[in-house]
Amino acid sequence: MVAPLVAVAAQVAKRKLIRRVMRVLLVAAPVLIAGLVCIGLLLVMLFTSGQANNPANLAGNGCVSVVPASQTSVTGLAREQLVNAQTIVAVGREAKIPAYGWVVAVATAMQESGLRNLDHGDRDSLGLFQQRAGWGSDSQRMDAATSARMFYTGGQAGQRGLLQVQGWESLPLTLAAQAVQASAFPAAYAKWQSLAMQVVADPSVLSAVCTGGAGFLGDGSQGAGVFAAALRYLGTPYSWGGGGPNGPGPGFGIGGSTIGFDCSSLVQYAWQQGAGIALPRATDAQAAATSHLPPGAALRAGDLLFFHDPADSPGSYHHMGIYDGNGNMVHAPRTGKTVEVVHDVFGDPYYAAQFALATRPGGAALVAIGTRG
């Protein structure tokens, strides 16, 4: 699946090698020897950069991961690509971009640069997103964090960023990316969506943060496996009545043709696939079938969060999500949205006001004991 990225990397290395050799051929022999040594060092750096395993090396742009980055991610990215994906996600989190936006940004960088911070491109294009000179200075476009931030929020000369694209969260990925990039090949981004979703859901990428905060920590617990299972479908459309324990599916009514999850089916899928535990299909049934935790109890990864609106019947819940053990929640929000991560869920006024119950699957169901709001 990552072969296209490997091919891009090979092409980039070849172009850089040819350019350097041509320059060297124009000077004297001693300089030629020195130049060949430099080329050798460049190639060693390019093809063995993954052998280092020092998290301090990731901090050059101010964005680091809360877990040490391995030399390759579970999706097969080389270290340079992994670090750049982490940066894109970290900047998106810092700017409070929904998780689908991270997927769009990573897919765009895959198409434009192979997730590598290129110091050249078509005409004056540079960096991860191959942004033209009008977007910012060379140094800004070559800084991974700054270029990612511009992709989300816009260029220095008023170029439109993802957040300025009206309704971008409901657009197909290729249209959302094209609205920012204005590429001569507008359909090119679609082929990267599946891989970008896997990359963003990789715990070593999803955990990336810029200064402060925290993301998902895969601690090896059962609940972490459940949360990770839900993360596989980041960016999947909400489909009322759609999905189940085996994955996304068509819903009912107006959205009947949409393949996706609603809030309870995502939970049902994640617990079935992540822990082998079968839960009922509907929200209220899941609340009744799982152990209710007392208000203020320490929550773990995999715990279920239920939300009650004053318009809901007593003891009924209109929405639910899965807690990550670290302040965040993955959920399928509503029609027109996609599966996303809500960071600092209890610090969000909307969710904090409606939070009513936390439960833990796998134990005997208890009587509900109050609300937290």
C-alpha positions as CSV (number, residue, x, y, z in Angstrom):
1,M,0.0,0.0,0.0
2,V,2.9,2.3,0.7
3,A,4.7,1.5,-2.6
4,P,3.6,4.8,-4.2
5,L,5.3,6.7,-1.4
6,V,8.5,4.6,-1.8
7,A,8.4,5.4,-5.5
8,V,8.1,9.1,-4.8
9,A,11.0,9.0,-2.4
10,A,13.1,7.2,-5.0
11,Q,12.3,9.8,-7.6
12,V,13.1,12.6,-5.3
13,A,16.5,11.0,-4.4
14,K,17.3,10.5,-8.0
15,R,16.5,14.1,-9.0
16,K,18.6,15.5,-6.1
17,L,21.5,13.2,-7.0
18,I,21.5,14.2,-10.7
19,R,21.4,17.9,-9.8
20,R,24.3,17.6,-7.4
21,V,26.4,15.6,-9.8
22,M,25.9,18.1,-12.6
23,R,27.1,20.9,-10.4
24,V,30.2,19.0,-9.4
25,L,31.1,18.2,-12.9
26,L,31.5,21.9,-13.6
27,V,34.3,22.4,-11.1
28,A,37.8,21.2,-10.5
29,A,38.7,17.6,-9.6
30,P,39.4,18.2,-5.9
31,V,36.0,19.8,-5.6
32,L,34.6,16.9,-7.5
33,I,35.9,14.5,-4.9
34,A,34.6,16.6,-2.1
35,G,31.2,16.8,-3.8
36,L,31.0,13.0,-4.3
37,V,31.7,12.6,-0.6
38,C,28.8,15.0,0.2
39,I,26.6,13.1,-2.1
40,G,27.5,9.8,-0.3
41,L,26.7,11.4,3.0
42,L,23.4,12.7,1.6
43,L,22.4,9.2,0.4
44,V,23.4,7.7,3.8
45,M,21.2,10.2,5.5
46,L,18.3,9.6,3.1
47,F,18.2,5.8,3.3
48,T,19.3,5.2,6.8
49,S,17.6,8.0,8.6
50,G,15.1,5.5,10.1
51,Q,17.8,3.7,12.0
52,A,18.0,6.5,14.7
53,N,15.6,6.1,17.6
54,N,16.1,9.3,19.5
55,P,12.8,11.3,20.2
56,A,14.8,14.4,20.8
57,N,15.5,14.5,17.0
58,L,11.8,15.2,16.5
59,A,11.7,18.5,18.2
60,G,13.2,20.7,15.5
61,N,9.9,22.3,14.6
62,G,8.5,22.5,18.1
63,C,6.1,19.5,17.6
64,V,6.9,16.2,19.3
65,S,5.1,13.0,20.0
66,V,4.0,11.9,23.5
67,V,5.3,8.5,22.7
68,P,8.8,7.8,21.2
69,A,8.6,7.5,17.4
70,S,9.8,4.2,16.1
71,Q,11.9,4.1,12.9
72,T,8.8,3.1,11.0
73,S,5.2,3.4,11.7
74,V,2.8,0.4,11.6
75,T,1.8,1.7,8.1
76,G,5.3,1.4,6.8
77,L,6.3,5.0,6.7
78,A,10.0,5.9,6.7
79,R,11.1,8.0,9.7
80,E,11.1,11.3,7.8
81,Q,7.5,10.6,6.6
82,L,6.4,9.6,10.1
83,V,7.8,12.7,11.7
84,N,6.1,14.9,9.0
85,A,2.7,13.1,9.5
86,Q,3.1,13.6,13.3
87,T,3.7,17.3,12.7
88,I,0.7,17.7,10.5
89,V,-1.6,16.1,13.1
90,A,0.0,18.0,16.0
91,V,-0.5,21.3,14.3
92,G,-4.1,20.3,13.4
93,R,-4.8,19.4,17.0
94,E,-3.3,22.7,18.3
95,A,-5.6,24.6,15.9
96,K,-8.6,22.5,17.0
97,I,-9.1,21.1,13.5
98,P,-11.5,18.1,13.5
99,A,-9.7,14.8,12.8
100,Y,-11.0,14.6,9.2
101,G,-9.0,17.7,8.5
102,W,-5.8,15.9,9.5
103,V,-6.7,13.1,7.1
104,V,-7.2,15.7,4.3
105,A,-3.9,17.3,5.1
106,V,-1.9,14.1,5.3
107,A,-3.4,12.9,2.0
108,T,-2.5,16.2,0.4
109,A,1.1,16.0,1.5
110,M,1.3,12.4,0.3
111,Q,0.3,13.6,-3.2
112,E,2.3,16.7,-3.3
113,S,5.6,15.6,-1.7
114,G,5.4,12.0,-0.7
115,L,5.3,13.3,2.9
116,R,8.8,14.7,2.5
117,N,9.9,18.3,3.1
118,L,11.1,19.0,-0.5
119,D,13.5,21.9,-1.1
120,H,12.4,22.1,-4.7
121,G,9.3,21.6,-6.9
122,D,7.4,22.9,-9.8
123,R,8.6,26.5,-10.4
124,D,8.8,28.1,-7.0
125,S,6.9,25.4,-5.0
126,L,8.5,24.1,-1.8
127,G,7.8,22.0,1.2
128,L,5.4,19.3,2.3
129,F,2.4,20.9,0.5
130,Q,4.5,22.3,-2.4
131,Q,3.2,25.8,-1.6
132,R,4.0,28.6,-4.1
133,A,6.0,31.7,-3.1
134,G,2.9,33.7,-2.4
135,W,2.1,31.5,0.6
136,G,5.1,32.6,2.5
137,S,8.8,32.9,2.6
138,D,11.1,30.0,1.7
139,S,11.8,29.3,5.4
140,Q,8.1,29.3,6.3
141,R,7.2,26.9,3.5
142,M,10.2,24.7,4.4
143,D,9.2,24.5,8.1
144,A,6.9,21.5,8.4
145,A,4.8,23.0,11.3
146,T,4.4,26.4,9.6
147,S,3.5,24.9,6.2
148,A,0.9,22.6,7.9
149,R,-0.6,25.6,9.8
150,M,-0.9,27.5,6.5
151,F,-2.6,24.6,4.9
152,Y,-5.2,24.7,7.6
153,T,-5.6,28.5,8.1
154,G,-4.4,30.1,4.8
155,G,-1.3,31.6,3.2
156,Q,0.4,34.9,3.9
157,A,-1.1,36.6,0.9
158,G,-4.7,35.6,1.6
159,Q,-4.6,32.1,0.0
160,R,-7.5,30.0,1.2
161,G,-6.8,27.4,3.9
162,L,-8.9,24.4,4.7
163,L,-10.8,26.3,7.4
164,Q,-11.9,28.9,4.8
165,V,-13.5,26.3,2.6
166,Q,-17.2,26.4,3.3
167,G,-18.6,23.0,4.3
168,W,-15.2,21.3,4.0
169,E,-16.1,18.7,6.6
170,S,-18.9,17.4,4.4
171,L,-16.8,17.4,1.1
172,P,-15.1,14.4,-0.4
173,L,-11.5,14.5,0.5
174,T,-10.3,15.2,-3.1
175,L,-12.6,18.3,-3.3
176,A,-11.5,19.6,0.1
177,A,-7.9,19.2,-0.8
178,Q,-8.3,20.7,-4.2
179,A,-10.1,23.7,-2.8
180,V,-6.9,24.6,-0.9
181,Q,-4.3,23.4,-3.4
182,A,-5.9,24.5,-6.8
183,S,-3.9,21.7,-8.4
184,A,-3.7,21.0,-12.1
185,F,-4.6,17.4,-11.2
186,P,-7.7,17.8,-9.0
187,A,-8.6,14.1,-8.8
188,A,-5.1,13.0,-7.7
189,Y,-5.8,13.3,-3.9
190,A,-8.5,10.6,-3.7
191,K,-6.1,7.7,-4.1
192,W,-4.4,8.6,-0.8
193,Q,-7.5,8.7,1.4
194,S,-7.4,5.1,2.6
195,L,-3.7,5.3,3.5
196,A,-4.0,8.7,5.1
197,M,-6.7,7.4,7.3
198,Q,-4.5,4.5,8.4
199,V,-1.6,6.9,9.0
200,V,-3.6,9.3,11.1
201,A,-5.1,6.4,13.2
202,D,-1.6,5.0,13.9
203,P,-1.0,5.7,17.6
204,S,2.5,7.1,17.0
205,V,0.9,9.7,14.7
206,L,-2.3,10.3,16.6
207,S,-0.3,10.9,19.8
208,A,1.6,13.8,18.3
209,V,1.3,17.2,20.0
210,C,2.8,20.6,19.7
211,T,3.7,22.2,23.1
212,G,1.5,20.7,25.8
213,G,-1.7,18.6,25.6
214,A,-1.8,14.9,25.0
215,G,-3.2,12.5,22.5
216,F,-4.0,8.8,22.4
217,L,-1.6,6.6,24.3
218,G,-1.7,2.9,23.3
219,D,-0.9,1.4,26.7
220,G,-1.7,-2.2,25.7
221,S,-4.9,-2.4,27.7
222,Q,-8.1,-3.9,26.5
223,G,-9.7,-0.4,26.4
224,A,-6.8,1.0,24.3
225,G,-7.4,-1.8,21.8
226,V,-11.1,-0.8,21.6
227,F,-10.2,2.9,21.1
228,A,-7.7,2.0,18.5
229,A,-10.3,-0.1,16.6
230,A,-12.6,3.0,16.4
231,L,-9.7,5.1,15.2
232,R,-9.4,2.9,12.1
233,Y,-12.4,4.6,10.7
234,L,-11.5,8.3,11.3
235,G,-13.1,10.3,8.5
236,T,-15.9,7.7,7.9
237,P,-19.3,9.4,7.3
238,Y,-22.0,9.4,9.9
239,S,-24.9,7.2,8.8
240,W,-28.0,7.0,11.0
241,G,-28.7,3.4,11.6
242,G,-25.7,2.4,9.6
243,G,-22.8,0.1,10.5
244,G,-22.5,-2.7,13.1
245,P,-20.0,-5.1,14.7
246,N,-18.4,-5.9,11.3
247,G,-17.8,-2.4,10.1
248,P,-19.6,0.5,8.3
249,G,-22.9,-0.1,6.5
250,P,-25.8,1.7,4.9
251,G,-28.2,3.6,7.1
252,F,-31.9,4.4,7.1
253,G,-34.2,7.2,5.8
254,I,-32.6,10.1,3.9
255,G,-29.1,8.8,4.6
256,G,-29.9,5.3,3.6
257,S,-27.3,5.3,0.8
258,T,-24.5,6.6,3.1
259,I,-22.0,3.9,4.2
260,G,-20.8,4.6,7.7
261,F,-21.5,4.5,11.4
262,D,-23.8,6.2,13.9
263,C,-22.6,6.7,17.4
264,S,-23.7,3.4,18.9
265,S,-22.7,1.2,15.9
266,L,-19.2,2.7,16.1
267,V,-19.1,1.7,19.8
268,Q,-20.5,-1.8,18.9
269,Y,-17.9,-2.3,16.2
270,A,-15.0,-1.1,18.4
271,W,-15.8,-3.3,21.4
272,Q,-16.4,-6.3,19.1
273,Q,-13.3,-5.9,17.1
274,G,-11.0,-4.5,19.8
275,A,-12.0,-6.8,22.7
276,G,-14.3,-9.5,21.4
277,I,-17.2,-8.2,23.5
278,A,-20.6,-8.1,21.9
279,L,-22.8,-5.1,22.8
280,P,-26.4,-4.3,21.9
281,R,-27.0,-2.1,18.9
282,A,-28.8,1.0,20.4
283,T,-27.4,3.6,22.7
284,D,-29.9,3.1,25.6
285,A,-29.5,-0.7,25.4
286,Q,-25.7,-0.3,25.6
287,A,-26.1,1.9,28.7
288,A,-28.3,-0.7,30.3
289,A,-25.9,-3.6,29.4
290,T,-22.7,-2.1,30.8
291,S,-21.4,-1.3,34.3
292,H,-22.3,2.3,35.4
293,L,-19.4,4.2,37.0
294,P,-19.9,6.6,39.9
295,P,-19.7,10.3,39.2
296,G,-16.1,11.4,39.4
297,A,-14.7,7.9,39.0
298,A,-11.3,7.6,37.2
299,L,-12.1,6.8,33.6
300,R,-10.1,4.3,31.5
301,A,-9.5,3.9,27.8
302,G,-12.5,2.2,26.3
303,D,-15.1,3.5,28.8
304,L,-18.3,4.7,27.2
305,L,-19.5,8.3,27.6
306,F,-23.3,8.9,27.3
307,F,-24.9,12.3,26.8
308,H,-28.4,13.5,27.8
309,D,-30.3,16.5,26.5
310,P,-33.2,18.0,28.4
311,A,-35.4,17.0,25.5
312,D,-34.5,13.3,26.0
313,S,-36.7,11.0,28.0
314,P,-35.5,10.3,31.5
315,G,-32.8,7.7,31.5
316,S,-32.4,8.0,27.7
317,Y,-29.3,9.2,25.9
318,H,-29.1,10.8,22.5
319,H,-25.4,10.4,22.0
320,M,-22.4,8.4,23.1
321,G,-18.6,8.0,22.4
322,I,-15.5,6.1,23.5
323,Y,-13.1,7.6,26.0
324,D,-9.3,7.3,25.4
325,G,-8.2,7.4,29.1
326,N,-6.5,10.7,28.4
327,G,-9.3,13.3,28.2
328,N,-10.4,12.7,24.6
329,M,-13.3,10.9,22.9
330,V,-13.8,9.3,19.5
331,H,-17.3,9.3,18.2
332,A,-19.6,9.5,15.1
333,P,-21.1,12.9,15.6
334,R,-24.2,13.5,13.4
335,T,-25.4,13.6,9.8
336,G,-23.0,15.5,7.6
337,K,-20.0,14.9,9.9
338,T,-17.5,12.1,10.0
339,V,-15.9,9.9,12.8
340,E,-13.6,12.2,14.7
341,V,-11.7,12.7,18.0
342,V,-13.0,15.4,20.4
343,H,-10.0,16.6,22.5
344,D,-10.5,17.6,26.1
345,V,-14.1,16.4,25.9
346,F,-15.0,17.5,29.4
347,G,-13.5,21.0,28.7
348,D,-15.9,21.4,25.8
349,P,-18.9,23.4,27.0
350,Y,-21.3,21.4,24.8
351,Y,-20.3,17.9,25.9
352,A,-19.6,19.0,29.5
353,A,-23.1,20.3,29.8
354,Q,-24.7,17.1,28.4
355,F,-22.5,14.4,29.9
356,A,-24.7,12.2,32.0
357,L,-23.1,8.8,32.4
358,A,-19.9,6.7,32.0
359,T,-20.0,3.0,31.8
360,R,-17.5,0.1,31.4
361,P,-18.3,-2.9,29.3
362,G,-17.2,-6.3,30.5
363,G,-18.7,-6.2,34.0
364,A,-22.2,-6.7,35.6
365,A,-24.5,-3.9,34.9
366,L,-25.3,-1.7,37.9
367,V,-28.0,0.8,38.7
368,A,-27.4,4.3,37.3
369,I,-26.2,6.6,40.0
370,G,-26.5,10.2,38.9
371,T,-25.1,12.5,36.4
372,R,-22.0,14.6,35.9
373,G,-22.5,18.0,34.2
